[in-house]
Each structure stands twice: as structure tokens, then as C-alpha cells.
Amino acid sequence: MITELPASERPGSVGATVLTVEDLRVSYERRDDRLVAVDGLSFGVAPGEVLGLVGESGSGKSTAAMAILRLVRPPGRIERGRVTLGGVDLLTADPAALRRIRWREVALIPQGSMNSLNPVMRAGDQIADAITAHEGRGDGATVRQRVATLLDSVRLGADVAHRYPHELSGGMRQRVCIAMATALDPRLVIADEPTSALDVVTQRAVAETLLDATHRLRASMILIGHDLALQAQMVDRLAVMRRGRLVEIGPVRAVFHRPVHPYTRILLTAVPSIRDPDGKRRKAWVAGQGDDSARCFLGAACVQDRATAAEARPLMHDVGEGHLVACPIGEGDHASLWTAAHD
């Protein structure tokens, strides 16, 4: 488990943010209408912090990652927002500046290593390309040595440099992607479901490799995924997305042990537990569903009255120690998210 950040480096402290995302909105044009995939997303990532981003499929997690790197392609469109890294707004930076920033300042480990690696290039050549694209050709022997060192840092032998992607296992390909992402010592790594489609044993090995790599670089990381058990072991803070919006964010222990938003509770209770084989905990947490007369789960802490909240953007409330939660009224189906009591 990652140790907690010093108070001076926690998100929210002055000058402590590596990445700041403000009011990010991304939509996709469809034939008859427009789908808003990310709606007013705001958060920050502190130096050395691992921020987990979770939510069901379609909640906007991967779209948010693509938007941060300005990789959204038509029919997708970034409508508004600011994404600040090192004092540069990535959404307004000119293409040349953006090319310099990618890989060197912020790197992406995408979903599906087989789809992200070039099938007709050897693994070592692909890592070398990431280096020479930013630093020039230089001395071939030096580049090859750097590739070997990078492979060793992700627990792969030097011989892997001479293999094609189809000659590697899924876990090995994912480690090659980690080596590529960390080749230029970025200050931020975005890992989009890096262990998906891997078996449990390989997932753990890849996760440990990724964590070791970011610790070695003293880099920050945004870890996107569905595996809540993996998130619990790897991240410092956990952010929960629903329908393109952030509904809860806070220290990982607080979110797991004291989840406040009903949607967060539903996500957590969806994970089977050997301590609760009959699902009693699950039934207790979602008992208020459908009861439109039940009181708001925030109780006296809520500063929005129900009549106006249904027409407004849900506000974020601080429930203590940097643990923020959004009011569920106005999310479109608040009746299904009411809970009768706040335990």
C-alpha cells in the first residue's frame, strides 16, 4: 500500500498540483443528438500521488484520459475546460508544444497492449522510437543500452527487445508498454486499465511493475480501471465517475470504509465478499432505492434544497479530510439513488 503523502504535498495545498483539470466537458456528435461523455470534470493530481479513477463502463473515464492528452477524435469534441500541466494548458497548446509534452511530461499506457504496439516492429525498436522521436537519433549503441535498461526496469530480459509483439505474452506486452511510457521520465503517467484481460497472477505482477516504475521516477499516476481490489492496494485517492461527472473523491481508505454517495456504495457492494456470502451488506446499503420520499443522504451537511438542486449542477460537499461528495439530486434519476439514512 502506498504511504500517505506529506501534508505539504497533498492535493489542495498551494503549489502541490502536477496536473489540474478544470470544468472539462467532452461530447460526441450523433446523427440526431449529442452525447455528453464528460461533463464538468474537475480534479487535481499531487506530486508522487496515485489517483484512481473508477466507474462503470460508459462513465467517461477513458474519454477523460484521452481529453487530458488532447487525443479525442471526431465525432468527439472537447467543448470546454482547462488541463494544466507544468503551467501549460494542454487544451490550447500549439501542436508542436503538445508533441514535446507528450511522452516527456505526460505518458499514456493505453488499454489493450496488443492493439497499441506495432505488430510489425520489434519491441526494442518501438521503445527506441519513443526516445529518438524526442531526443534525436544520437548514438545507436547508447539508445540500445537505454532500451535494455528500461526492459530490465520492468523485469524483462534484454532478449525481449528482439521479439515481435505476437511472440510475447499479454503480461510481457503490457510491461513493454510501461517501459515505453517511462522511457523519457515523465512527471505524470496515465494508465488506462493496464491490467485488463490479464489473469489474476499476471495482473498483480504488472501492477507491481507499474507502481515500481512510477516510484522510481517519483512520478504521479492516474490509474483508470474497474478492479476495485487493485485500486484499494495501489492508489492514494479514489475518484468515482458516473455519467461523465465526478460523484465522490477522497483518500482511498475513507472512500472504501466510509463511502457516502449511493452510487459509490453500489459499486463497492457489487464486489463479492467472503465475509458477506449472503449479500446482507449489499441489501442494507441499497435499501433506500426507489424511495423518493427519503431524506438526502447528506442530511444537515447539504447546502442545496431539493427544489433547486433538481435543476442545478450537483454541488460537491466536503464531508471531512478532503473527502468530497456530489449531491445526487439533478443527476436524472435521483429517485433511484436516495438512501433512507446516512450510517
C-alpha positions as a Python dict, from the first residue, in 0.01 Angstrom:
ca = {
    (1, 'M'): (0, 0, 0),
    (2, 'I'): (135, 345, -86),
    (3, 'T'): (219, 558, 213),
    (4, 'E'): (14, 874, 261),
    (5, 'L'): (155, 1192, 111),
    (6, 'P'): (304, 1451, 348),
    (7, 'A'): (58, 1726, 435),
    (8, 'S'): (255, 1979, 228),
    (9, 'E'): (216, 1765, -83),
    (10, 'R'): (-147, 1663, -54),
    (11, 'P'): (-392, 1776, -321),
    (12, 'G'): (-526, 2119, -240),
    (13, 'S'): (-206, 2258, -91),
    (14, 'V'): (-58, 2558, -266),
    (15, 'G'): (178, 2472, -549),
    (16, 'A'): (134, 2099, -494),
    (17, 'T'): (-56, 2007, -808),
    (18, 'V'): (119, 1841, -1102),
    (19, 'L'): (-198, 1823, -1311),
    (20, 'T'): (-511, 2034, -1275),
    (21, 'V'): (-830, 1954, -1464),
    (22, 'E'): (-1099, 2222, -1454),
    (23, 'D'): (-1456, 2200, -1585),
    (24, 'L'): (-1367, 1955, -1862),
    (25, 'R'): (-1655, 1876, -2098),
    (26, 'V'): (-1638, 1632, -2390),
    (27, 'S'): (-1921, 1535, -2621),
    (28, 'Y'): (-1981, 1306, -2918),
    (29, 'E'): (-2197, 1413, -3209),
    (30, 'R'): (-2455, 1158, -3315),
    (31, 'R'): (-2693, 1158, -3607),
    (32, 'D'): (-2985, 1314, -3420),
    (33, 'D'): (-2835, 1445, -3099),
    (34, 'R'): (-2521, 1485, -2891),
    (35, 'L'): (-2387, 1258, -2618),
    (36, 'V'): (-2203, 1429, -2333),
    (37, 'A'): (-1937, 1182, -2220),
    (38, 'V'): (-1752, 1405, -1971),
    (39, 'D'): (-1948, 1680, -1802),
    (40, 'G'): (-1772, 1943, -1592),
    (41, 'L'): (-1494, 1719, -1460),
    (42, 'S'): (-1253, 1885, -1215),
    (43, 'F'): (-972, 1737, -1007),
    (44, 'G'): (-602, 1770, -933),
    (45, 'V'): (-311, 1528, -903),
    (46, 'A'): (-35, 1595, -649),
    (47, 'P'): (338, 1518, -687),
    (48, 'G'): (401, 1147, -642),
    (49, 'E'): (31, 1075, -598),
    (50, 'V'): (-155, 781, -749),
    (51, 'L'): (-515, 883, -822),
    (52, 'G'): (-762, 607, -901),
    (53, 'L'): (-1045, 678, -1144),
    (54, 'V'): (-1331, 427, -1134),
    (55, 'G'): (-1686, 388, -1258),
    (56, 'E'): (-1895, 156, -1468),
    (57, 'S'): (-1837, 118, -1843),
    (58, 'G'): (-1952, 433, -2020),
    (59, 'S'): (-1897, 660, -1722),
    (60, 'G'): (-1640, 868, -1914),
    (61, 'K'): (-1312, 750, -1758),
    (62, 'S'): (-1122, 671, -2078),
    (63, 'T'): (-1269, 971, -2260),
    (64, 'A'): (-1138, 1192, -1979),
    (65, 'A'): (-790, 1041, -2022),
    (66, 'M'): (-797, 1099, -2398),
    (67, 'A'): (-914, 1456, -2345),
    (68, 'I'): (-633, 1530, -2100),
    (69, 'L'): (-385, 1431, -2372),
    (70, 'R'): (-597, 1601, -2639),
    (71, 'L'): (-638, 1275, -2825),
    (72, 'V'): (-1016, 1288, -2867),
    (73, 'R'): (-1102, 1228, -3231),
    (74, 'P'): (-1419, 1316, -3428),
    (75, 'P'): (-1706, 1273, -3375),
    (76, 'G'): (-1575, 1354, -3027),
    (77, 'R'): (-1515, 1715, -2934),
    (78, 'I'): (-1366, 1890, -2631),
    (79, 'E'): (-1620, 2165, -2568),
    (80, 'R'): (-1452, 2348, -2282),
    (81, 'G'): (-1222, 2323, -1983),
    (82, 'R'): (-860, 2365, -1878),
    (83, 'V'): (-598, 2093, -1834),
    (84, 'T'): (-286, 2247, -1682),
    (85, 'L'): (45, 2061, -1662),
    (86, 'G'): (362, 2248, -1572),
    (87, 'G'): (191, 2581, -1627),
    (88, 'V'): (79, 2487, -1981),
    (89, 'D'): (-286, 2442, -2076),
    (90, 'L'): (-279, 2126, -2286),
    (91, 'L'): (-613, 2211, -2447),
    (92, 'T'): (-484, 2534, -2601),
    (93, 'A'): (-116, 2447, -2656),
    (94, 'D'): (3, 2458, -3017),
    (95, 'P'): (63, 2119, -3185),
    (96, 'A'): (442, 2147, -3166),
    (97, 'A'): (437, 2217, -2792),
    (98, 'L'): (190, 1935, -2740),
    (99, 'R'): (417, 1687, -2920),
    (100, 'R'): (705, 1788, -2693),
    (101, 'I'): (492, 1744, -2382),
    (102, 'R'): (354, 1400, -2469),
    (103, 'W'): (584, 1119, -2352),
    (104, 'R'): (829, 1365, -2198),
    (105, 'E'): (592, 1526, -1945),
    (106, 'V'): (286, 1301, -1957),
    (107, 'A'): (267, 948, -2096),
    (108, 'L'): (-18, 710, -2164),
    (109, 'I'): (-39, 335, -2107),
    (110, 'P'): (-346, 253, -2320),
    (111, 'Q'): (-594, -31, -2297),
    (112, 'G'): (-501, -343, -2490),
    (113, 'S'): (-126, -371, -2533),
    (114, 'M'): (-163, -581, -2848),
    (115, 'N'): (-358, -303, -3015),
    (116, 'S'): (-120, -27, -2902),
    (117, 'L'): (203, -195, -3017),
    (118, 'N'): (302, -204, -3383),
    (119, 'P'): (274, -572, -3485),
    (120, 'V'): (550, -548, -3748),
    (121, 'M'): (812, -380, -3529),
    (122, 'R'): (1029, -544, -3266),
    (123, 'A'): (963, -434, -2909),
    (124, 'G'): (1305, -274, -2870),
    (125, 'D'): (1265, -69, -3186),
    (126, 'Q'): (933, 66, -3062),
    (127, 'I'): (1086, 178, -2733),
    (128, 'A'): (1380, 330, -2921),
    (129, 'D'): (1138, 521, -3145),
    (130, 'A'): (979, 685, -2841),
    (131, 'I'): (1325, 800, -2731),
    (132, 'T'): (1463, 920, -3065),
    (133, 'A'): (1141, 1100, -3161),
    (134, 'H'): (1206, 1343, -2875),
    (135, 'E'): (1585, 1335, -2839),
    (136, 'G'): (1707, 1278, -3192),
    (137, 'R'): (1889, 974, -3326),
    (138, 'G'): (2209, 1012, -3127),
    (139, 'D'): (2441, 715, -3078),
    (140, 'G'): (2278, 381, -3165),
    (141, 'A'): (2468, 187, -2901),
    (142, 'T'): (2361, 432, -2630),
    (143, 'V'): (1996, 404, -2732),
    (144, 'R'): (2015, 23, -2733),
    (145, 'Q'): (2165, 30, -2385),
    (146, 'R'): (1883, 256, -2265),
    (147, 'V'): (1629, 14, -2413),
    (148, 'A'): (1795, -277, -2232),
    (149, 'T'): (1792, -79, -1906),
    (150, 'L'): (1425, 7, -1948),
    (151, 'L'): (1335, -356, -2014),
    (152, 'D'): (1529, -460, -1706),
    (153, 'S'): (1342, -198, -1500),
    (154, 'V'): (1013, -366, -1590),
    (155, 'R'): (1152, -714, -1518),
    (156, 'L'): (1205, -823, -1878),
    (157, 'G'): (1521, -970, -2027),
    (158, 'A'): (1725, -788, -2291),
    (159, 'D'): (1625, -1054, -2547),
    (160, 'V'): (1268, -917, -2546),
    (161, 'A'): (1398, -621, -2748),
    (162, 'H'): (1438, -854, -3048),
    (163, 'R'): (1089, -1004, -3032),
    (164, 'Y'): (771, -902, -3209),
    (165, 'P'): (454, -834, -3002),
    (166, 'H'): (290, -1162, -3107),
    (167, 'E'): (587, -1350, -2962),
    (168, 'L'): (520, -1205, -2615),
    (169, 'S'): (260, -1295, -2355),
    (170, 'G'): (-5, -1039, -2255),
    (171, 'G'): (181, -951, -1937),
    (172, 'M'): (510, -907, -2124),
    (173, 'R'): (347, -681, -2382),
    (174, 'Q'): (199, -469, -2108),
    (175, 'R'): (542, -434, -1947),
    (176, 'V'): (682, -321, -2282),
    (177, 'C'): (414, -51, -2284),
    (178, 'I'): (520, 52, -1932),
    (179, 'A'): (883, 72, -2048),
    (180, 'M'): (779, 293, -2340),
    (181, 'A'): (569, 518, -2117),
    (182, 'T'): (854, 571, -1869),
    (183, 'A'): (1135, 598, -2126),
    (184, 'L'): (1154, 979, -2103),
    (185, 'D'): (1098, 1011, -1727),
    (186, 'P'): (754, 1180, -1744),
    (187, 'R'): (615, 1357, -1439),
    (188, 'L'): (269, 1201, -1496),
    (189, 'V'): (162, 859, -1623),
    (190, 'I'): (-197, 786, -1724),
    (191, 'A'): (-267, 411, -1710),
    (192, 'D'): (-596, 320, -1875),
    (193, 'E'): (-698, -21, -1741),
    (194, 'P'): (-340, -154, -1767),
    (195, 'T'): (-426, -498, -1627),
    (196, 'S'): (-749, -568, -1818),
    (197, 'A'): (-768, -905, -1999),
    (198, 'L'): (-484, -1046, -1786),
    (199, 'D'): (-512, -1336, -1544),
    (200, 'V'): (-506, -1259, -1171),
    (201, 'V'): (-143, -1360, -1115),
    (202, 'T'): (-22, -1158, -1413),
    (203, 'Q'): (-238, -861, -1308),
    (204, 'R'): (-57, -843, -976),
    (205, 'A'): (287, -870, -1138),
    (206, 'V'): (207, -596, -1393),
    (207, 'A'): (56, -373, -1123),
    (208, 'E'): (367, -407, -908),
    (209, 'T'): (587, -330, -1209),
    (210, 'L'): (386, -18, -1288),
    (211, 'L'): (400, 101, -928),
    (212, 'D'): (775, 37, -908),
    (213, 'A'): (829, 235, -1229),
    (214, 'T'): (637, 539, -1109),
    (215, 'H'): (809, 527, -769),
    (216, 'R'): (1149, 509, -938),
    (217, 'L'): (1066, 820, -1140),
    (218, 'R'): (888, 990, -848),
    (219, 'A'): (607, 1040, -1096),
    (220, 'S'): (235, 1085, -1040),
    (221, 'M'): (-17, 848, -1191),
    (222, 'I'): (-384, 836, -1284),
    (223, 'L'): (-492, 472, -1267),
    (224, 'I'): (-815, 404, -1455),
    (225, 'G'): (-995, 75, -1404),
    (226, 'H'): (-1281, -139, -1281),
    (227, 'D'): (-1086, -358, -1039),
    (228, 'L'): (-1166, -206, -701),
    (229, 'A'): (-943, -452, -517),
    (230, 'L'): (-647, -340, -726),
    (231, 'Q'): (-737, 25, -670),
    (232, 'A'): (-751, -32, -293),
    (233, 'Q'): (-394, -162, -298),
    (234, 'M'): (-240, 91, -535),
    (235, 'V'): (-394, 437, -508),
    (236, 'D'): (-371, 723, -261),
    (237, 'R'): (-705, 879, -354),
    (238, 'L'): (-1005, 737, -531),
    (239, 'A'): (-1231, 931, -768),
    (240, 'V'): (-1567, 786, -871),
    (241, 'M'): (-1729, 886, -1201),
    (242, 'R'): (-2090, 842, -1305),
    (243, 'R'): (-2238, 961, -1635),
    (244, 'G'): (-1941, 1183, -1706),
    (245, 'R'): (-1942, 1353, -1367),
    (246, 'L'): (-1736, 1316, -1055),
    (247, 'V'): (-1963, 1198, -774),
    (248, 'E'): (-1711, 1124, -498),
    (249, 'I'): (-1338, 1171, -441),
    (250, 'G'): (-1125, 1128, -134),
    (251, 'P'): (-848, 932, 41),
    (252, 'V'): (-882, 569, -62),
    (253, 'R'): (-934, 445, 294),
    (254, 'A'): (-1212, 697, 353),
    (255, 'V'): (-1394, 610, 31),
    (256, 'F'): (-1372, 236, 94),
    (257, 'H'): (-1456, 243, 463),
    (258, 'R'): (-1694, 540, 466),
    (259, 'P'): (-1849, 566, 117),
    (260, 'V'): (-2105, 846, 115),
    (261, 'H'): (-2257, 869, -232),
    (262, 'P'): (-2514, 595, -301),
    (263, 'Y'): (-2354, 516, -637),
    (264, 'T'): (-2016, 459, -469),
    (265, 'R'): (-2184, 225, -226),
    (266, 'I'): (-2348, 32, -507),
    (267, 'L'): (-2010, -7, -682),
    (268, 'L'): (-1847, -136, -366),
    (269, 'T'): (-2126, -378, -284),
    (270, 'A'): (-2106, -519, -638),
    (271, 'V'): (-1776, -678, -534),
    (272, 'P'): (-1844, -1022, -374),
    (273, 'S'): (-1705, -1063, -24),
    (274, 'I'): (-1626, -1388, 157),
    (275, 'R'): (-1724, -1207, 477),
    (276, 'D'): (-2073, -1143, 344),
    (277, 'P'): (-2174, -1455, 147),
    (278, 'D'): (-2547, -1384, 181),
    (279, 'G'): (-2527, -1028, 49),
    (280, 'K'): (-2671, -876, 368),
    (281, 'R'): (-2437, -576, 347),
    (282, 'R'): (-2542, -517, -14),
    (283, 'K'): (-2912, -521, 75),
    (284, 'A'): (-2861, -279, 364),
    (285, 'W'): (-2672, -24, 156),
    (286, 'V'): (-2923, -3, -127),
    (287, 'A'): (-3235, -32, 89),
    (288, 'G'): (-3344, 322, 7),
    (289, 'Q'): (-3358, 280, -370),
    (290, 'G'): (-3679, 399, -527),
    (291, 'D'): (-3797, 576, -211),
    (292, 'D'): (-3840, 932, -339),
    (293, 'S'): (-3965, 1046, -1),
    (294, 'A'): (-3645, 954, 180),
    (295, 'R'): (-3418, 1232, 300),
    (296, 'C'): (-3094, 1333, 130),
    (297, 'F'): (-2801, 1118, 237),
    (298, 'L'): (-2603, 1435, 319),
    (299, 'G'): (-2854, 1539, 581),
    (300, 'A'): (-2773, 1866, 755),
    (301, 'A'): (-2447, 1897, 559),
    (302, 'C'): (-2638, 1963, 238),
    (303, 'V'): (-2646, 2328, 132),
    (304, 'Q'): (-2879, 2273, -165),
    (305, 'D'): (-3251, 2250, -116),
    (306, 'R'): (-3425, 1975, -305),
    (307, 'A'): (-3639, 2204, -521),
    (308, 'T'): (-3345, 2397, -667),
    (309, 'A'): (-3097, 2108, -671),
    (310, 'A'): (-3302, 1914, -924),
    (311, 'E'): (-3249, 2196, -1174),
    (312, 'A'): (-2883, 2268, -1099),
    (313, 'R'): (-2543, 2104, -1137),
    (314, 'P'): (-2481, 1885, -831),
    (315, 'L'): (-2256, 2058, -578),
    (316, 'M'): (-1954, 1894, -418),
    (317, 'H'): (-1967, 1878, -39),
    (318, 'D'): (-1665, 1828, 188),
    (319, 'V'): (-1751, 1560, 442),
    (320, 'G'): (-1412, 1584, 611),
    (321, 'E'): (-1037, 1550, 543),
    (322, 'G'): (-1057, 1614, 171),
    (323, 'H'): (-1338, 1364, 114),
    (324, 'L'): (-1578, 1528, -133),
    (325, 'V'): (-1915, 1403, -250),
    (326, 'A'): (-2167, 1536, -502),
    (327, 'C'): (-2532, 1581, -424),
    (328, 'P'): (-2721, 1320, -631),
    (329, 'I'): (-3028, 1535, -694),
    (330, 'G'): (-3033, 1656, -1050),
    (331, 'E'): (-2845, 1355, -1188),
    (332, 'G'): (-3152, 1249, -1382),
    (333, 'D'): (-3270, 957, -1173),
    (334, 'H'): (-3231, 1078, -818),
    (335, 'A'): (-3524, 866, -703),
    (336, 'S'): (-3317, 553, -756),
    (337, 'L'): (-3025, 698, -560),
    (338, 'W'): (-3198, 815, -245),
    (339, 'T'): (-3099, 636, 70),
    (340, 'A'): (-3307, 643, 386),
    (341, 'A'): (-3022, 706, 625),
    (342, 'H'): (-2657, 802, 642),
    (343, 'D'): (-2476, 545, 856),
}
